[in-house]
Amino acid sequence: MKGEARANVEAWLEYFSELRISSFYLDRAEPAGATAAGSSVTSTAPATATYVPTSSAAMRAKLQASAPAPVAPLPVVKSASLFEAGPRVENDTLERIREDIGDCKRCRLCQQRNKIVFGSGSARADLVFVGEGPGRDEDIQGLPFVGRAGKLLTQMIEAMGLKREDVYICNVVKCRPPENRAPEPDEMDTCSPFLYRQLAVIKPKAVVCLGAIAFQALYGAKQSISRLRGQWLEFRGIPMMATYHPAYLLRNPNAKGEVWEDLKKVMVHLGLKVPARS
C-alpha cells in the first residue's frame, strides 16, 4: 500500500485509536519472501516518501464536510409524560371539576369573558374532541363549538355516524381569549390541568386534537399539524390523533378531504362503519 491510500488508512487507524477501537491488524512491512524464487512478481516500486498522517481532528472535519446535510426527522411518537407527573384526584367527576373551576379568576382571560365554557356531551364518550378555546358565540352561550366552526364540527361528527351527544367536546382554555387570539402559554398552563382531569374522568378510547393549540396542550411540544396529522400518538395511555381545526377548514375547504381521511382512521379504531365514499 502506498501513496494516498496508505495515508488515508493511517489517518483512519489513528481516528479509531482515539475512539478506543483497536481490533485491527495491519502489517506495514513488506512481507518476507515477497521476491522469493519462483515468484513471477518483481517489485519495482520506489521507496515510500515520509508521510505525516492527517490528525483525527482533521479527519473528523473532512468527514463532516463530505457528509450529506441531515434531514430533520419527525418527532418521536411516544406517550406524553405529563400524566405520570400530574396529580390524581380520587373519585373525580365532571361535576366536581366544574365546581373546582368555580368563577375562575386564575388568569387574565377572566377579565373580558361572559361565560366559562366547560364542555358538553357524554361523560362516557368513547371519543373526545379538544379545541383551542371559546369564540364569540361560545362565550355568549357557554357551550363549546356552537358558531360556524361548531356547525362544521357537527357535520363531521354526523358523517362519522355519531351525534354530538355521543361524543364529548371541550377546549384547552375555558374562557374566550380577546379578539379570538391564540391562548398564551401561561394561560394554557393554568387551564390545562382541568382538561387533563376531564379526560381522566371520561376515559375515552380516542382523543382528536382540533388544531395546533390542542395538540400542543396534550403532546407537550409545538409541532406542525401538517406533519403530524393523521398519525396515532398517545396521551396518558389514550390514543390521540391531531387534525385541522374546523375554523381552518372554513378558510381552506380543500383540506376537508385530509380531515375526512383522519376521521376514517378514528372510526376504524372505534369499530365504526366507514361510509363507502371518498
Helices and strands as residue ranges (DSSP letters): H 3-18, H 56-66, H 82-85, H 94-101, G 108-111, E 120-121, E 127-131, H 136-141, H 148-159, G 164-166, E 168-171, G 178-180, H 185-202, E 206-210, H 212-219, H 225-228, E 233-235, E 238-243, H 246-251, G 253-255, H 256-270
